[in-house]
Amino acid sequence: MGAWGAVTVGMDGPVEEVPIPKGSVWNMVYDPDAEAGYVGSITHEELWRRLEAFLSEVIPVAEEAGVRLALHPDDPPMPTMRRQPRLVYQPGMYQRVIDLARARATRWSYAWARLLR
């Protein structure tokens, strides 16, 4: 429990050695009845390919609806976590995302302190 009884979430142990269980996304369970096992690892390039595919579908819809999309750097700034690659863990990686998502619907959160740890 955190301050004033707030529920807090964290990870115990080395983050690289803790795989993501099936039915979960990072530390959130979306399918408590998922089969046993862990999410398979992917490469950094596969993660970038998936982001590009996602943005190509979402940006036109966001622009039409007047919705703004935002990106926050990975925290902590590590290349992998829980056996999975991360997207924006170095300042130069913002440019790659910007090149993928040049649109009116995108906004950028420059949380440099997160990237400079």
Salt bridges, closest charged atoms under 4 A:
GLU35 OE1 - LYS22 NZ 3.37
GLU45 OE1 - ARG96 NH2 2.90
GLU46 OE2 - ARG49 NH2 2.69
GLU46 OE2 - ARG50 NE 2.84
ASP74 OD1 - ARG86 NH2 3.68
ASP75 OD2 - ARG114 NE 2.90
ASP75 OD1 - ARG117 NH1 2.98
ASP99 OD1 - ARG102 NH2 2.92
